[in-house]
């Protein structure tokens, strides 16, 4: 078999590179196993992570046994992998080139490119490299042509690929291979360019490639240096910020949940979803993270995308949108693929697009309200969107919905959803009273807010269980109840919140620092602990639910579950610590950033209090 194995590596064995328009996953074995081009939600060109036989891959590694170490170049999303063999060391540097404006004006550069730099650091070794694309989810018929000095041209309906290298590649049937011997000091280059609507720009290799790599490293370093967080967890925070930036679709300002589809929440199961879309439920927490780190441009662009997209579907908001603010594709299966380690089905599109999720309304208003905190303005069109959301919620907040976790069951009255309706009314009042949002019926908004509060206090609290509950009038908890403190509905140190936190840890705890989002085998049998929920618990402690030492300990413990590059998926297998779900997961990294920011704020408060005493 070309791939060398009948299964893909573990999810956590992958690193990610990107250019804020698409992203590629590369394994410890130097195999590029996932890439959708030209955008995050475009059809795949490589997808061996979902089917090693039909998905397509591009591997560069030694032909003999090796040990692997890897890292990101500091402050960048440029991935460096070293292969140590018995005879020599090979270094592979991977990136999607990005350039500063001056460089773009001075030179013609490839619009969509993957650059792989191969260097023999010491000794000598033979390569075992295979280039085997499978465009359009492995369904495209390709025409391969060897264009000699221009490289290999692969044409298929709608686009073409140019593959160039100063290594010698041999053509087979729909693949190319390289078994060159490299010696210490040799440095070679491989470039893949996508061409869709016009002639491809094919830059020279060698020195030109080195300049492109240098420009890319510099661009990421400048971006990372803008991070204003300076606490003890800076390395983890900057890596999470860089991961979040990779998920940022620069042309529109949208941020996708993850760059992948159908990586399973349970290996061998059917909890496999397409996450290459933008969820409104992530909105306010993402904006908090971006503003908190000092990335105001990204925060404002994301809010602008939010308000533009939601304006298109008024008065009802959709749970998720495409990167250009359109409705997500209908859900369908790719029946010709076996899925990650036989986890079927492989899905395209997402059925959650038809759900009612009331929490999304509160997330959008809460995100927009942060403009006021940072002395920004709200234009007329955005103001109309926010007023429309307020009017809609005034009539609809009592309606049952799917809630934050999107179960494919009947609608219910989720406490978190109603909490976010309360948040929406609270933030609208603040915007109206500050003068940033006019023409609001403040009296009506205040009455609605107070009605919602009474509903949660009376029906969201279970006196016998001494806890807030996931469903009004119910008895079960879920981790979203920790957000009652984050959104300031309850003080973190109140008796009710402390009791709720204890119940969550008792019933949803999954080992050291791990928490399930809920425990219901009918909804999500066998899924792992939920990454962002673990960080919510650490943040709850930092907000006043525990001591600073407890918050820092919890936070450090959760950090141990990242992969070797500092990346998190959606979930964590409690028995092994393995990454589960789509990867890397923006929601988890947002949780990490916000928990770190809350810990930093608590540190300042404790020091100030100690000084005053």
KETI-123276 format. One line per 2 residues: number of its first residue (from 1); their letters; for each residue x, y, z of C-alpha. Coordinates in Angstrom, 3 decimals, decimal comma, padded with zeros to 6 digits. Layout:
<rs>
NUM> A> X:Y:Z | ...
</rs>
This chain:
<rs>
1> XX> 000,000:000,000:000,000 | 001,312:003,474:-000,901
3> XX> 000,441:004,934:002,477 | 002,430:002,353:004,416
5> XX> -000,345:001,545:006,896 | -003,983:000,548:006,778
7> XX> -004,991:003,257:009,271 | -004,222:006,935:009,715
9> XX> -002,140:008,105:012,697 | -003,831:009,178:015,920
11> XX> -005,567:012,561:015,682 | -003,081:014,061:018,130
13> XX> -000,182:013,009:015,885 | -001,018:015,830:013,497
15> XX> 000,187:019,393:013,272 | -001,521:022,111:011,265
17> XX> -000,310:024,809:008,885 | -002,379:027,426:007,102
19> XX> -002,692:030,883:005,578 | -006,002:032,137:007,066
21> XX> -007,958:030,786:004,116 | -007,395:027,049:004,395
23> XX> -005,383:024,639:006,527 | -003,445:021,388:006,106
25> XX> -002,831:018,606:008,628 | 000,614:016,970:008,616
27> XX> 001,477:013,876:010,653 | 004,611:013,047:012,627
29> XX> 005,534:010,838:009,677 | 005,738:013,886:007,398
31> XX> 002,513:012,985:005,598 | 000,157:015,762:004,559
33> XX> -003,146:013,951:005,076 | -005,771:016,715:004,985
35> XX> -006,198:019,822:002,837 | -009,323:021,490:001,478
37> XX> -008,528:024,059:-001,231 | -008,951:026,940:-001,821
39> XX> -011,119:027,555:001,280 | -011,737:025,713:004,549
41> XX> -015,027:024,271:003,279 | -013,862:023,490:-000,265
43> XX> -013,580:019,881:-001,467 | -010,462:018,094:-000,258
45> XX> -007,266:017,591:-002,256 | -005,688:015,331:000,389
47> XX> -007,792:013,348:002,878 | -005,904:010,199:003,905
49> XX> -006,870:010,987:007,490 | -010,383:009,861:006,496
51> XX> -009,407:007,092:004,069 | -005,774:006,052:003,599
53> XX> -006,514:004,259:000,320 | -008,761:006,785:-001,438
55> XX> -008,255:010,108:000,322 | -004,865:011,152:-001,034
57> XX> -001,658:012,172:000,780 | 001,785:013,728:000,303
59> XX> 004,509:012,118:002,393 | 008,152:013,134:002,733
61> XX> 010,169:010,967:005,131 | 013,299:008,750:005,273
63> XX> 013,163:005,264:003,760 | 014,645:003,620:006,874
65> XX> 013,470:003,524:010,494 | 013,527:006,851:012,266
67> XX> 012,597:008,737:015,427 | 010,694:011,998:015,071
69> XX> 010,739:015,284:016,938 | 008,842:018,357:015,839
71> XX> 008,002:021,907:016,808 | 006,614:025,128:015,480
73> XX> 009,250:027,745:014,815 | 008,788:030,097:017,812
75> XX> 005,878:032,496:017,407 | 004,786:031,021:014,064
77> XX> 002,597:028,444:012,368 | 005,589:027,098:010,436
79> XX> 006,026:023,408:011,273 | 009,469:021,814:011,570
81> XX> 009,877:018,021:011,775 | 013,194:016,239:012,288
83> XX> 013,730:012,571:011,416 | 016,688:010,898:013,112
85> XX> 017,892:007,743:011,340 | 020,882:005,475:011,930
87> XX> 022,808:007,248:009,169 | 021,645:010,848:009,273
89> XX> 019,116:013,510:010,191 | 016,468:014,951:007,894
91> XX> 014,669:018,242:008,602 | 011,312:018,990:006,963
93> XX> 009,895:022,522:007,183 | 006,262:023,015:006,131
95> XX> 004,226:026,169:005,628 | 001,599:027,886:003,548
97> XX> 003,394:031,073:002,495 | 001,964:034,394:003,660
99> XX> 003,546:037,698:002,771 | 003,591:041,275:003,965
101> XX> 002,118:043,921:001,650 | 005,468:045,313:000,506
103> XX> 006,593:041,887:-000,666 | 003,309:041,263:-002,485
105> XX> 003,610:044,561:-004,371 | 007,216:043,896:-005,318
107> XX> 006,820:040,335:-006,564 | 004,311:038,066:-008,223
109> XX> 003,621:035,237:-005,777 | 001,506:032,115:-005,893
111> XX> -002,000:032,733:-004,604 | -002,448:029,304:-002,967
113> XX> 000,729:027,408:-002,204 | 002,187:024,772:000,078
115> XX> 005,960:024,958:000,488 | 007,946:022,012:001,871
117> XX> 011,683:022,470:002,465 | 013,738:019,283:002,818
119> XX> 017,226:019,478:004,352 | 019,768:016,825:005,297
121> XX> 021,210:018,171:008,546 | 023,836:015,487:009,078
123> XX> 025,073:012,235:007,582 | 023,146:010,820:004,661
125> XX> 019,820:009,092:004,042 | 017,424:007,961:001,351
127> XX> 013,979:009,501:000,946 | 010,705:007,622:000,761
129> XX> 008,428:010,338:-000,649 | 005,084:009,959:-002,391
131> XX> 002,860:012,668:-003,851 | -000,660:011,271:-004,343
133> XX> -003,441:013,896:-004,512 | -007,114:012,921:-004,718
135> XX> -009,078:016,107:-005,558 | -012,780:016,658:-004,951
137> XX> -013,070:014,146:-002,113 | -011,275:011,532:-004,185
139> XX> -013,858:011,621:-006,978 | -012,062:013,752:-009,586
141> XX> -010,649:012,257:-012,769 | -007,138:013,644:-013,192
143> XX> -004,886:014,230:-016,170 | -001,183:014,187:-015,277
145> XX> 001,499:015,798:-017,479 | 005,233:016,081:-016,877
147> XX> 006,120:019,651:-017,892 | 009,851:019,123:-017,281
149> XX> 011,301:022,349:-015,809 | 007,815:023,613:-014,947
151> XX> 007,066:020,513:-012,901 | 004,075:018,197:-012,934
153> XX> 000,689:019,521:-014,018 | -002,430:017,748:-012,685
155> XX> -005,658:018,864:-014,302 | -009,205:018,019:-013,243
157> XX> -012,605:019,596:-013,765 | -012,652:023,100:-012,308
159> XX> -008,989:023,474:-011,328 | -005,427:022,255:-011,681
161> XX> -002,393:021,622:-009,482 | 001,230:022,472:-010,266
163> XX> 003,760:020,351:-008,404 | 007,399:021,427:-008,644
165> XX> 010,580:020,309:-006,944 | 014,351:020,300:-007,426
167> XX> 014,301:016,691:-006,252 | 013,843:014,037:-008,913
169> XX> 010,283:012,637:-008,856 | 009,165:009,660:-010,944
171> XX> 005,642:009,530:-012,360 | 003,406:006,544:-011,768
173> XX> -000,317:006,183:-012,393 | -001,874:009,169:-010,573
175> XX> 001,089:009,571:-008,241 | 004,746:010,589:-008,150
177> XX> 007,522:009,135:-005,989 | 011,020:010,136:-004,940
179> XX> 013,780:007,884:-003,556 | 016,669:010,361:-003,786
181> XX> 019,686:010,088:-001,513 | 020,456:013,280:000,398
183> XX> 023,740:014,185:002,085 | 024,664:016,648:004,816
185> XX> 024,203:020,250:003,723 | 021,805:019,514:000,868
187> XX> 018,598:021,555:000,861 | 015,764:020,846:-001,557
189> XX> 012,319:022,343:-002,182 | 008,816:021,147:-003,059
191> XX> 006,013:023,520:-004,018 | 002,350:022,821:-004,731
193> XX> 000,205:025,567:-006,265 | -003,534:025,541:-006,936
195> XX> -004,874:027,155:-010,100 | -008,630:027,787:-010,406
197> XX> -009,614:030,789:-012,512 | -006,481:031,907:-014,295
199> XX> -002,848:031,134:-015,076 | -000,773:029,867:-012,162
201> XX> 002,041:032,000:-010,761 | 005,045:029,683:-010,497
203> XX> 007,835:031,286:-008,516 | 011,384:029,928:-008,874
205> XX> 012,544:027,480:-006,229 | 015,714:027,612:-004,117
207> XX> 016,574:031,201:-003,083 | 013,061:032,390:-003,888
209> XX> 011,586:029,657:-001,696 | 013,911:030,621:001,150
211> XX> 012,711:034,225:000,886 | 009,091:033,058:000,911
213> XX> 009,782:030,993:004,039 | 011,557:033,935:005,654
215> XX> 008,651:036,254:004,849 | 006,176:033,741:006,288
217> XX> 008,139:033,306:009,511 | 008,410:037,080:009,869
219> XX> 004,689:037,615:009,263 | 003,689:035,132:011,970
221> XX> 006,312:036,431:014,403 | 004,972:039,981:014,062
223> XX> 001,419:038,782:014,615 | 002,316:036,704:017,679
225> XX> 004,349:039,569:019,163 | 001,160:041,660:019,355
227> XX> -000,241:039,343:022,030 | -000,669:041,450:025,178
229> XX> -000,890:038,527:027,610 | 002,283:038,311:029,712
231> XX> 001,335:035,835:032,442 | 002,954:032,521:033,381
233> XX> 001,089:030,596:030,680 | 002,248:032,764:027,777
235> XX> 003,546:029,882:025,642 | 000,195:028,059:025,786
237> XX> -001,774:031,276:025,243 | 000,288:032,379:022,240
239> XX> 000,027:028,907:020,697 | -003,750:029,009:021,184
241> XX> -003,895:032,488:019,656 | -001,903:031,240:016,667
243> XX> -004,248:028,260:016,327 | -007,248:030,600:016,447
245> XX> -005,648:032,833:013,813 | -005,226:029,791:011,559
247> XX> -009,005:029,259:011,793 | -009,671:032,899:010,907
249> XX> -010,937:033,237:007,326 | -009,225:036,504:006,429
251> XX> -011,394:037,530:003,425 | -014,546:037,766:005,587
253> XX> -013,395:037,827:009,227 | -015,203:034,553:010,032
255> XX> -013,626:031,944:012,320 | -014,357:028,282:011,621
257> XX> -014,871:025,809:014,448 | -012,206:023,466:013,015
259> XX> -010,634:022,879:009,585 | -011,753:019,241:009,422
261> XX> -014,842:017,107:009,051 | -015,825:013,761:010,583
263> XX> -012,926:013,195:012,973 | -014,802:011,109:015,538
265> XX> -015,773:011,875:019,111 | -015,688:008,111:019,632
267> XX> -013,338:005,966:017,529 | -015,363:003,559:015,416
269> XX> -018,607:005,394:016,192 | -020,898:007,688:014,235
271> XX> -020,382:010,942:016,198 | -018,695:012,491:013,189
273> XX> -019,606:016,018:012,108 | -018,504:018,635:009,595
275> XX> -016,998:021,520:011,585 | -015,727:023,655:008,684
277> XX> -018,337:026,298:009,490 | -018,752:029,230:011,845
279> XX> -020,936:028,723:014,926 | -022,672:031,650:016,600
281> XX> -022,464:029,846:019,972 | -018,711:030,561:019,955
283> XX> -019,164:034,258:019,295 | -018,910:036,200:022,544
285> XX> -016,238:033,945:024,031 | -014,139:034,271:020,862
287> XX> -014,480:038,048:020,872 | -013,556:038,141:024,573
289> XX> -010,425:036,133:023,822 | -009,377:038,321:020,883
291> XX> -009,986:041,629:022,659 | -008,365:040,268:025,818
293> XX> -005,165:039,438:023,944 | -005,100:042,775:022,135
295> XX> -006,165:041,526:018,705 | -008,719:044,255:018,117
297> XX> -008,652:044,064:014,311 | -009,578:040,384:014,345
299> XX> -012,247:040,922:017,009 | -013,891:043,769:015,099
301> XX> -013,724:041,862:011,802 | -015,392:038,871:013,446
303> XX> -018,159:041,037:014,916 | -018,680:042,659:011,515
305> XX> -018,995:039,205:009,946 | -021,436:038,168:012,698
307> XX> -023,716:041,143:012,163 | -023,548:040,901:008,383
309> XX> -024,330:037,182:008,360 | -027,154:037,398:010,869
311> XX> -028,664:040,320:008,984 | -029,071:038,045:005,964
313> XX> -031,261:035,597:007,907 | -033,260:037,994:010,100
315> XX> -035,346:037,686:012,166 | -034,229:034,119:012,901
317> XX> -030,550:033,410:013,388 | -029,033:030,188:012,121
319> XX> -026,776:028,209:014,461 | -023,962:028,173:011,905
321> XX> -022,941:029,835:008,670 | -020,382:029,393:005,917
323> XX> -017,237:031,522:005,891 | -019,051:033,996:003,646
325> XX> -022,124:034,177:005,861 | -024,301:031,834:003,840
327> XX> -026,335:028,904:005,037 | -024,355:025,726:005,606
329> XX> -024,711:022,877:003,132 | -027,307:020,203:003,709
331> XX> -025,850:017,222:005,504 | -024,882:014,268:003,349
333> XX> -022,549:011,271:003,578 | -019,456:010,377:001,576
335> XX> -020,283:006,688:001,342 | -017,134:005,785:-000,647
337> XX> -014,825:006,631:002,293 | -014,243:004,369:005,285
339> XX> -013,754:007,242:007,762 | -011,040:007,791:010,353
341> XX> -010,170:004,310:011,621 | -013,514:002,988:010,342
343> XX> -015,547:005,739:012,014 | -018,521:006,148:009,688
345> XX> -020,225:008,042:008,260 | -018,030:010,743:006,744
347> XX> -020,273:013,798:006,586 | -020,344:016,941:004,484
349> XX> -022,562:019,811:005,576 | -024,230:019,953:008,965
351> XX> -027,818:019,192:009,923 | -027,621:021,638:012,842
353> XX> -028,233:024,376:010,271 | -032,001:023,811:010,697
355> XX> -032,055:023,887:014,493 | -033,325:026,594:016,817
357> XX> -030,595:027,574:019,267 | -031,638:030,501:021,427
359> XX> -028,188:030,826:022,986 | -026,903:032,097:019,637
361> XX> -028,906:035,306:020,014 | -027,299:036,115:023,323
363> XX> -023,861:035,281:021,945 | -024,220:037,734:019,060
365> XX> -025,456:040,590:021,251 | -022,825:039,866:023,912
367> XX> -020,107:039,912:021,249 | -021,340:043,209:019,797
369> XX> -021,650:044,742:023,267 | -017,908:044,394:023,723
371> XX> -017,492:047,167:021,157 | -018,704:049,525:023,860
373> XX> -016,115:048,253:026,333 | -013,340:049,116:023,879
375> XX> -014,764:052,467:022,739 | -015,859:051,220:019,324
377> XX> -018,997:052,227:017,444 | -022,019:050,413:016,029
379> XX> -023,198:051,445:012,555 | -026,836:051,797:011,509
381> XX> -027,151:048,414:009,797 | -025,657:046,623:012,804
383> XX> -027,933:048,549:015,141 | -030,962:047,299:013,196
385> XX> -029,722:043,726:013,554 | -029,337:044,075:017,319
387> XX> -032,742:045,687:017,759 | -034,272:042,913:015,637
389> XX> -032,682:040,261:017,834 | -034,066:041,960:020,922
391> XX> -037,596:042,046:019,502 | -037,372:038,402:018,428
393> XX> -036,202:037,217:021,847 | -038,920:039,200:023,606
395> XX> -041,412:036,927:021,840 | -039,439:033,671:021,614
397> XX> -037,353:033,219:024,779 | -039,854:030,761:026,272
399> XX> -039,614:028,449:023,249 | -037,858:025,077:023,638
401> XX> -034,715:024,673:021,548 | -031,760:022,371:020,881
403> XX> -029,344:024,175:023,187 | -025,590:024,645:023,022
405> XX> -024,816:020,941:022,464 | -027,173:020,481:019,478
407> XX> -028,617:017,044:020,349 | -030,627:015,429:017,584
409> XX> -033,584:014,937:019,892 | -036,752:016,869:020,703
411> XX> -036,437:020,518:021,703 | -036,367:021,282:025,434
413> XX> -036,087:024,287:027,745 | -032,333:024,429:028,249
415> XX> -031,140:026,510:031,177 | -028,082:027,711:029,271
417> XX> -030,201:028,860:026,325 | -032,464:030,891:028,603
419> XX> -029,386:032,227:030,399 | -028,136:033,595:027,085
421> XX> -031,521:035,243:026,480 | -031,006:036,956:029,843
423> XX> -027,511:037,976:028,717 | -028,970:039,416:025,513
425> XX> -031,461:041,593:027,390 | -028,841:042,675:029,916
427> XX> -026,400:043,720:027,197 | -029,105:045,520:025,210
429> XX> -029,945:047,542:028,304 | -026,290:048,447:028,749
431> XX> -025,960:049,476:025,110 | -029,119:051,550:025,285
433> XX> -028,154:053,274:028,530 | -024,663:054,051:027,195
435> XX> -026,132:055,677:024,072 | -024,345:053,279:021,720
437> XX> -027,676:051,770:020,619 | -030,732:054,004:020,332
439> XX> -034,456:053,503:019,623 | -034,773:050,686:022,154
441> XX> -037,805:050,092:024,337 | -035,741:049,944:027,521
443> XX> -038,720:049,345:029,770 | -039,803:046,309:027,744
445> XX> -036,274:044,954:027,669 | -035,907:045,339:031,418
447> XX> -039,205:043,578:032,078 | -038,218:040,690:029,797
449> XX> -034,822:040,402:031,456 | -036,421:040,211:034,909
451> XX> -038,945:037,590:033,754 | -036,132:035,442:032,397
453> XX> -034,194:035,740:035,629 | -037,159:034,569:037,677
455> XX> -037,611:031,602:035,342 | -034,037:030,453:035,847
457> XX> -033,975:031,065:039,591 | -037,250:029,219:040,159
459> XX> -037,178:026,432:037,550 | -033,479:026,105:036,762
461> XX> -032,627:025,320:040,384 | -033,314:021,894:041,853
463> XX> -033,694:022,259:045,611 | -033,484:018,519:046,324
465> XX> -030,306:018,130:044,286 | -028,910:021,509:045,438
467> XX> -027,791:022,424:041,952 | -028,753:024,296:038,855
469> XX> -029,881:021,811:036,230 | -029,472:021,525:032,481
471> XX> -033,210:021,459:031,688 | -035,759:023,617:033,510
473> XX> -037,517:021,418:036,073 | -035,014:018,589:035,517
475> XX> -032,435:016,923:037,725 | -029,347:016,449:035,551
477> XX> -026,393:018,815:035,242 | -024,202:019,741:032,313
479> XX> -021,002:021,767:032,168 | -022,599:024,785:030,498
481> XX> -024,021:025,644:033,937 | -020,529:026,878:034,870
483> XX> -021,240:029,826:032,561 | -023,839:031,181:034,987
485> XX> -020,874:032,695:036,809 | -018,947:033,751:033,706
487> XX> -021,968:035,719:032,465 | -022,489:037,206:035,941
489> XX> -025,941:035,751:036,473 | -024,619:034,316:039,734
491> XX> -021,529:035,276:041,690 | -018,951:032,516:041,407
493> XX> -018,689:032,341:045,199 | -022,442:032,173:045,836
495> XX> -023,775:029,165:047,711 | -025,747:028,027:044,662
497> XX> -022,761:028,214:042,301 | -020,408:026,458:044,688
499> XX> -022,949:023,676:045,117 | -023,508:023,453:041,354
501> XX> -019,755:023,245:040,750 | -019,482:020,374:043,245
503> XX> -022,322:018,489:041,545 | -020,697:018,961:038,133
505> XX> -017,373:017,638:039,394 | -019,075:014,700:041,133
507> XX> -021,278:013,661:038,217 | -019,297:014,758:035,169
509> XX> -015,725:014,412:036,411 | -013,646:012,083:034,229
511> XX> -010,340:011,920:036,066 | -007,666:014,524:036,686
513> XX> -009,017:017,900:035,503 | -011,279:016,245:032,909
515> XX> -015,019:016,914:032,663 | -017,720:015,557:030,380
517> XX> -020,128:018,103:028,949 | -022,958:015,796:030,107
519> XX> -023,505:012,094:030,741 | -026,255:010,681:028,572
521> XX> -025,493:007,534:026,622 | -028,605:008,031:024,505
523> XX> -027,368:011,396:023,225 | -023,659:010,792:022,794
525> XX> -022,584:007,277:023,765 | -018,931:006,853:024,610
527> XX> -017,748:010,370:023,819 | -014,721:011,832:025,601
529> XX> -014,270:014,619:028,106 | -015,022:017,990:026,517
531> XX> -012,011:020,274:026,136 | -013,603:023,672:026,653
533> XX> -015,610:022,428:029,655 | -012,348:021,529:031,397
535> XX> -011,131:025,088:030,899 | -014,522:026,451:032,019
537> XX> -013,973:024,699:035,348 | -010,543:026,309:035,760
539> XX> -011,993:029,685:034,834 | -014,866:029,274:037,293
541> XX> -012,322:028,821:040,086 | -010,434:031,910:038,913
543> XX> -013,639:033,956:038,878 | -014,051:033,361:042,617
545> XX> -015,369:029,829:042,914 | -012,079:028,724:044,460
547> XX> -008,603:029,952:045,295 | -006,063:031,202:042,776
549> XX> -003,883:028,176:043,522 | -006,811:025,850:042,761
551> XX> -007,487:027,644:039,472 | -003,844:027,509:038,382
553> XX> -003,519:023,845:039,337 | -006,673:022,938:037,408
555> XX> -005,471:024,932:034,409 | -002,017:023,343:034,387
557> XX> -003,547:019,892:034,625 | -005,749:020,515:031,578
559> XX> -002,739:021,783:029,607 | -001,113:018,358:029,933
561> XX> -003,713:016,926:027,554 | -002,582:018,937:024,520
563> XX> -000,505:017,180:021,878 | 003,256:017,761:021,645
565> XX> 002,663:020,954:019,641 | 000,274:022,475:022,191
567> XX> -002,838:021,779:020,099 | -006,218:020,540:021,353
569> XX> -009,084:018,755:019,663 | -012,693:018,948:020,731
571> XX> -012,517:016,109:023,259 | -010,072:014,025:025,292
573> XX> -010,234:010,272:025,874 | -010,218:009,971:029,694
575> XX> -008,657:006,503:029,627 | -005,707:007,353:027,373
577> XX> -005,523:011,149:027,131 | -005,812:010,845:023,341
579> XX> -007,259:013,650:021,236 | -010,793:013,080:019,914
581> XX> -012,998:014,996:017,503 | -012,256:017,584:014,863
583> XX> -008,804:019,084:015,101 | -007,553:021,592:016,011
585> XX> -010,695:022,832:017,751 | -011,115:026,598:018,052
587> XX> -013,669:026,296:020,874 | -011,138:024,537:023,131
589> XX> -008,389:027,066:022,429 | -010,806:029,935:023,108
591> XX> -011,553:028,306:026,472 | -007,834:028,075:027,228
593> XX> -007,263:031,756:026,420 | -010,201:033,000:028,474
595> XX> -009,263:030,859:031,462 | -005,711:032,212:031,328
597> XX> -007,032:035,790:031,114 | -009,309:035,235:034,112
599> XX> -006,433:033,742:036,098 | -004,296:036,778:035,233
601> XX> -007,081:039,111:036,343 | -007,528:037,172:039,594
603> XX> -003,768:037,364:040,196 | -003,889:041,159:039,852
605> XX> -006,902:041,389:042,143 | -005,300:039,212:044,823
607> XX> -002,078:041,212:044,715 | -003,980:044,494:044,878
609> XX> -006,020:043,229:047,817 | -002,899:042,017:049,618
611> XX> -001,197:045,376:049,081 | -004,228:047,268:050,359
613> X> -004,346:045,048:053,446
</rs>
